[in-house]
Amino acid sequence: MMIGERLNTQGSRKVKQLVLEDKLEELVPVARSQVDGGAHTLDVCLALTERTDEAAQMKRLVKKLALSVEAPLCIDSTEAPVIEAALETYPGCAIVNSINLENGRERVDAVMPLVMRYGAAVIALTIDEQGMAKTAERKLAVARRIHDIVTGEFGLPAELLIFDALTFTLATGDAEFVRSGVDTIEGIRAIKRELPGVLTSLGVSNVSFGLSKEARAALNSVFLYHCVQAGLDMAIVNPADITPYPEIGAEDRRLAEDLVFGRDAEALSRYITHFEGRTPGAKAREEEVEVAAMTVEQRIHYQILHRKPAGIEDLIDAAVKNQDPVQVLNRVLLPAMKEVGDKFGAGELILPFVLQSAEVMKKAVAHLENYLEKKEDVSKGRVVVATVYGDVHDIGKNLVKTILSNNGYTVHDLGKQVPVTKILEKAQEVNATAIGLSALLVSTSKQMPICVASCTARVCVIRC
């Protein structure tokens, strides 16, 4: 889960100024842009020393966001009254950020009753009376204490407890923090192993604080990849600043990993030197040269894999001049999306990037359909397809529909959020050869066995 970090007065000058001026309505486009960029959840922090009405502002902003942004909210405040104002206003299940043991149980006892009353999840920082936990062993020990209190005494389900194992900047060269990246990764792994059911979160960009923008982007992306491999469930980041691990240059990746894993004493200086003078424009020019040398088919594959929708229709137009449209579908588009799926399965791509690639694929297939012939009088069979009830994701379903339609099947597409009864009624009406069910979410995928069981029951009744 990607938690957008921009709606934070502590981390964005623009947001801070808007909050100071009480222009909360102008924060909605900031929220919208994060969701469009791949954020699943939005961290919201309005704390300011210059204003004393944090609770009132939080209440107003939460109401605005709930009406205009689909993503759930992560309420970020050190003040329990602010958290309560947000939770009693928010209509959904929020995440509270955060609790810790810095002052003993004071923070936990103030916040946990609110978490339980309003049905929220909570992020717990691995901080206790001794301070921020720096080693993997200390991170686990603090997490275990918090876990025992909130699940044992307050009754919070483990799956609503999210641990932030803390990360520290690697940009200082301080000997105390040379191994902090490794300790964070191993801390995440230990928490996931020893405290079954809990989730983990991390403010990823803290690891690169103090470096140049280009150096930060590469280090954040490499660090995020290794944290995910260790079991990280959520990351507080700006999704637009993250690059998928396999798309990071080999040398950038090697130097970043030397720094993260503390492989030698010169890792930081070499990393800084490597990125001196690096600009976004230079990278874009290298990409332009690479793409210019590709064939049309290679460019289509590249744009799907790298989530670039611009000009995909023109490339489809060019491709169908070289080969049959069905071949473009089967030999160009499908292999590209298969590579995206393979990289996701291998942990090299995170879900937001997969969905962005799927949107490019959807755009390409929609345009290609203009060239595909529809044979109405011949059918190999009748297939009913639908996205199950509770799920609005239909990219995979639409792709399957296109493949089946252009390989001789009659497809009846019922759309999104379709109840089981409607699916079965349609299948019976058209005497379907097969039923295709689509679901992206773990929760909605449970509709599938329900449909299978209902279908079996109906067959038994008909036979009887």
N, C-alpha and C positions, 0 to 999 in steps of 0.2 A: 504494500500500500504506500503510495506516494502522498505525503502530507505537505501541501504547499506552504511555504514559509514567508510569503511576501506581506501578508496582512499583519504586520508586527511593527509596532512603533519603536522597538529596540533594534530592529535590523534593517529598516527601510526609511531613508530620509523623506521620501515622498509621502509615505503613509504617515509618518510622524507629523509632517506639516499639515496634512489634511485633517488629522485628528485634532491638532492644536487649534485649527481654524473651525473645527466642528463641521466639516464638510463630509459627513459620513456617507452621503449618497454617492460621492465620487470614489468610494472604496469598492462599490459593487463591480465596476468594470475591471478593477484590479483582481478581484476574486474570479470573475468570469474568465479573464485571460489565463489564470492559473489552471482552471478546470479544462479550458480548451487546450492547454499545453500538456495535459496528462495527469494533473493532480486529482487524487481520489477524495481527499479530505483537505480542509483548510484550517490551518492554525490561526487563531485570532487572539491577538494581544494588543490592548489599548493602554497599557500602563505608561503614565507620564508624570514626571515630578512637577511639571508646570500646570497641571490641572488636578482637581480634586473630585471630579465627577466620573470616575472610571466606571462605576457600576451603572450609572444612568446611560452613559455612552454605549457601554457593552450591550445593554438591553435593547437600545434603539438599533444598533448595528446588527445584532443577531436576528431581530425581526425582519430587517431589510434583506439579509442574506437568505433567510429561510424562505422568503417569497420569491427570490430571483436566482438562486444557485442550487443545483441539484445535490452537490457534494455535501456530506455531513461536516459538522464543525468540531474542531478541537479547541476547547475554551482554555486559554492560557493566561493565568493570573496568579499572583502570590496572595491575593486577598479572597478569603472565603465569601464575604458578601457579594463580591463581583461574580464569583462562580455561581452563587445561588441565583443572582439576578439573571444570568445567562440561561441557566438550566430551567428556571421556571417559565422563561419566555420561549425557549426553543421547543418545537413540536416533535423533534426526532430524538434518537439516541445519540447523545454527544460523547466526546472523549474529554476528560478533564486533565489538564496538564498544569500542575502535577503535585505529587506528594513525595515526602522524603523523611528521614529521621535526623535531620541536622540539629533540631532542638528537641531531641527525644521524640515523644509521640504527639507533640503539640500540633503539628501540621496534619498528621494522619487523623487525629481525633476531631479536628475542625472540618476537614474536607470529606472524610468517608461517609458521615451521615447524609451529606448532600448527594454523594454518588449513589448511595443505596436508595434514597428517597425518590430520585429522578431517573433511576435506571440507566445510569451512565457507565462508561468504561473509564479507567483511570491509568495515567502514566505515572510510574514510580521511578524516581531517580535514585541511583545507587550512592546515596549520601547519608552518612550517619553522624554521630557526635564527634567522630574523629576527622570528619571532612569528606571530601570527594574520594570515592574508592578508585585507586589507580591501578592496582594489580588485578589480574583475573580472579585470584582467590578472594580478594576483598570484595570485589563486585558481586560474586556469588554469595558471600557471607551476608552482605547487607540485603541483597535481594531475598535471601531465605528468611531473614527477620521480618521484612515487610510482608512477604507472602504469608507467613504464619499469622500475622496480626489481621490482615485484611480478609483473608479467606477463612481463618479460624474464628475470629471474634466478630467480624462484621458480616460474614457469610457471602462475600463477593465471589461469584464463580471465577475460576482460574482463567477462563478465556476472556474475561473482561479486565484482567490485570496485565498491563503492558510495562515492561521494564526497559528503561533507558540506561544502558551500561556506561554511558558517558564516553566522550572522546575529547582529546586535547590536541592543540595545534602541534604540528611537527615542524613549524617554521622557525622556532626560536633557537634550535640547536642545543637547548638545555639538556644535559645528560640525563636528568630526571625523567624526561619525556621521550627519549629516543625510542624506547620500546613500548610507548603508550598505544600505538596503533595495533601492535600484536596483542597487547593486553585487552584492548577493546574487543578485537575479533574473538579471542579465546574466552573472554568473559561472556560474550553472547552465546558461544557454543556451550559453555558450562551451564548457564541459566536455562537454556532450552533442554539440556540433557537432564538436569537435576530437579527442575520444577515443571513437571509435565502439565501441558495445557496452557501455560502462560504465553504471552506474545512479547516481542521485543521491538523497540523503536530506537532511533538514533538521530541526533542532529548532525548529519554527515558533514556539512560544510565547515564545522568547527575544526576539522582535522587540517584544513589548509589556511586558516586565518593568518593573514600577514603576508601571503604570497601574491604575485601578480595575478590578474584575472585569468590569463591563459593557463598559468601553472595551477591555479586553483581548480579550474574545470577538469583538467586531466587527473589530478590527484583525487578529487572528490569522486570521480567516476570509477577509478581503479579501486579506491577504498570501499565504495559502495558494493562493487562486485564481490569482493572478498568477504564483506560482512554478510551479504546475502547467502554466500556459500556456507557460512557458519551458522545460518539460521535466522538472520534478521528478517522480521516480518514487515516493518514499517520504517520509512525514512523521511525525516523532515528536510526537504530540499526544494529547490526550484527546478521542476522537471525539465525546463528548457535548457538548463545548464549541464545536464547529464548526458554523456555520450555512452552508448552501449560498448561494453568491454572489447568486443572484436573489432570495433571501428576505431579504436585508439591506436595511433601509430606504435609500431613495435618498440622503438627507442623510448618514446614517451612512457609506454607501459612499463618497460624494464626499469627505467630510472624511478618511476613512481613506486614500483614494488620494492626496489632497494630501500627507498625512504620509509615506506609503510612497515616493512619487516626489519628495519634497522640492520641491514646487511653489512654496512661498513661505515666508518667514521666520516667519510667524505660524501655520503649520499646526499645530504642537504645541499652542500655547495655545488655539486655536480648538477643537481636538479634545477637549482636557481639559474646557473649559467646556461643550461640547455634552453631555458625558456626566455632568456634575455632578448628583447627586440621582437618577440613573437607577436603577431597581430592576427585578428580574425580574418582580415583580408587576404593574408598570405595563404592560409589554409583553404580559403574559397577558391583562390586562383589555381592551387594544386589540384583541387577537385575538378575544376573546369577543364584542365588539360587532360586529366584522366578520362573524364566522360566523353570528351571530344573524339577520343580515339576508339570509342566503342561502336559496335554495330547497333542498329535499331533495337534488335532483340535483347542485346546486352544492356542497353540503356533502360528498357522497360524493366528488366530483372533488377537492375541497380536501383531504380526509383522505388520499386515496391519494397525491396530489402532495406533501403535507407529512408523510407517514409517521406518521399518527395512527390506530391500530387501534381505540381505545376507542369503542364504540357503533356500529361500522360495520354490524353485523347489524340493529340497530334501524332504521338508515337504509335498508337494503335492504328491510326489511318495509314501510316507508313508501313507498318508491319504486314497489314493485309494485302498490300501491293506485292509483297514478296512471297507470301504463302497463304494457304487456305485459312479462313478464320478459325475453324475448329482446331487446326494445328497451332495457331497462335494461343488458343485457350489451353490446349493440352501440353504443348512443348515450351511455351514461354511463361504464361501466367501461373499455371499450377506449380511448376518447379520453383518459381520464385517464392510463392507462398509456402511451399513445402520447406524451403530453406529457412524461412522465418520461423516456422513451427519447430524445426530441428534445433535451431539456436535457442528458442525458448525452452525446449525440453532439456537442453544441455546447460541451462542456467546462464547463457550468454546474453539473453535479452530479457528484460522485465516486461510485465504485462502491458503497461502503457504504450511501449514501442510496438508490441505485437498488434495492438488495436489500431495504431496509426498506420502500420503497414496494411492492415486489413481494409482500412478506409481507402487507401490508394488502389488496392486490388478491386474493391467494390466499384470505384469510379472507372477503372479500366474495363471491367467486365460489362458494366452498364453500357459503355460506348461500343464495345465489341458486339453486343447483342444486335446492334443495327445491321451487322453484316451476316449474322447467322440465319440460316434458313429454317423456317418452322414447317414441319410436315404434319399437317393436321389429320390426314387420313390414315396414317400408319402409327401404331403404338406398340411398344414392347411390354407395356404394363402401366398401371395407374398408381401413382405415389401421392400420398397426402403428407405435406410437410408443415411444421409449425414450430414457433418458439413457445416453450411451455409457459404456463401461467406464472406470473411474478417476475418474468425475465423479459427485458426489452432489447436484448442483443440479437441481431438478425443477420450479421454479415456472413457467418458460416452457412446459415440456412439458405440465404440468397445464392451463395456460390454453388452449393449442392443442387439447388433448383436449376441453375443455368447448365450445369454439367449434365444432369439427367435429361433436361428438356432437349439438349442438343445431341443426346445419344439415344433418342427414340422413345422416351417415356413421356406420358402425360402427367403433368405435375399440378396438383391442387394446393396452392399456397394459402394457408389460413392466417398468416401474419404473426404478430407478436402477442404475448400474454394470452394464450389460448387455453381455456379450461379443457381438462381431459374429456369431459362429456361431449364437447363440441368436436374434438378431434375424432373420437370414436363414431359419432353420428355421421360425420362426413365420410369416414372410411367405409362405413356400412352403406351409405347412400351411393357411392361410386364403385362399390365392390373393389376396394383398393388391393393392389398386389402387395404393397408395403406402406408402412407409416414411418416418416422421418421426424424425430424429435430433436430440437436444438435447445441447449442451455449453456450459458457461460459460467454461472455461479454454482458453487457447491450446494447452496441451499435450494436453488430451483431445480438442480439436477435430480433431486429426490422425487420430482414429479414423474420422472421416467419409469421407475419400477411400479409406480401407482398406475400409470397408463397400461403397462404390460399386464399387470394383475387384472385390471378392469377388462382389458381386451380378451384375456384368457377366460374370464368369467362369462363374458358375452358369448364366446364361442361355445362354451359348455352348455349355456342355456339354449342356444340355437340347436345344438345337436340333440339335446334332450327332447 
